[in-house]
């Protein structure tokens, strides 16, 4: 009988990779759909909502990549229990999502405004209207 001791870890690795990939794809699709729904008639609040969604998604992906990079150097994952590892990943994903949204809400003001202004320009909104909309928010 052949040695299959590594099969469990290979399956778990595949599951983790697939799960992360599916979650990222779903989140990216959600962000994309918000942007695709914007029109010239969209309110400034709708545009800013789409921009903040993108900014927080982008920041979340950066934080996850940084965690992955740091973890790859530590070598601690080899000794972790599968269930504990999956539970940690679940909570860390939610933590990154919440933290990135909070950071964007608190610190991204000018960047969000600049992105929203540019989206309105791309949609054909006049500069006067953009300035008026920005003043209202």
N, C-alpha and C positions, 0 to 999 in steps of 0.2 A: 504494500500500500504506500502511496506517495505521501510525502510530507505536506500537509495542508495547514500547518499552524499559522502561516502568514495570510491565509485566506480571509479570516475575520477582520484583520486590520485593513486589508485591501478593500473589502466591502464597506467598512466604516468610512474609509477615506473617500471612496466613491460617493457614498451617501452624503457626507459632509460637503464635498465639492458640488454635487448636484443641488443640494438644498440651498447652499449659498448662492449659486448661480440662478436658481429659480426665484429666490427672494429678490435678488438684485434686478433681475429682468422685470419682475412685477412692479417694483418701485420705480424703475426707469420708465416703464410704460405709463404708470400713473402720472409721473412728472411730465412726460411727453404729451399725454392727452390734455393736460391743463393748458399747455402752450398751444396745441393745435386748435383748441376751442376759442382762441382769442381772435377778435375781429376789430375793425375800426370803431365799432360801436361799444366795445367792451369798456367797462368802467375802469378807472385808475385802480380801484381796489382789487378788481379781478386780475388785472395785469400784475400788480404787486404781489398778489397771492401766488400767481404762477411763477414769478421771479423768485420769491422766497422759497417756494417748493423746490425749484432747481438749485438754489444756493445751498439749502440745507441738505439736499441729496448729495450734491458735490462734496460738501464738507464731511458728510457722513462717510462717503467712500474713501476720502483721504484718511480719516481717523481709523477706519477698518484696515486700510492698507498699512498704516503705520503700526498698528497692533500686530498684524501678521508679520511684518518685518522684524519687529522686536522679539516676537515669540519664536521666530525661526532661529534666532541666535541663542536663545536660552536653553533649548533642548529639554524643557520641562514637559512638553506635550507627550513624550514617549511613555511617561509613567502615569499619565492620567487615566482614570476610569472613563469608559466611553460615555456612560450616562451623565457623569459629572461634566464632562467636556461639552456635551450637547446642551446641557442645562446652562452652563456658563456662556456658550455661544448665543443662546436665546436671550439671556438677560443682557449680554453685552450689545447685541444688535439693537435692542430696545433702548438701552442707555445711549448708544451712539446716535440713534434717531432723535431722541429727546434732547440730548445735549446739543446736537447740531442745529436743531430748530430754535432752541433757546439762544444760542450764539448768534444766529442770523437775526432773530428778533431784537436782540440787545445791541449788536455791534455793526450790523451790515447796512445801516441807514443810507449813507451816501452811495454805496455800491448798488443797493437795491433801487434807489431812485434813478441812478444812471442807466441801469439795465431797463427799467420801466420806461424811461424817456426814449431810449433807443428802440424798444419794441413799438412804442407808439409812432415813432418816426417811420419805422419799417411798415407799419400798417397804414401810413398816409395821414396821420393826424397832424394838424398844423402846429407850428412852434408856439403860437399864441395859446392854443388849446392845451398843449403840453404844460406850458408855464402856469396856466390857470389851474389845471388839474393838480399839479405839484403843489401849488400854494394852498389848495383845499385840503391836502392830506397832512 
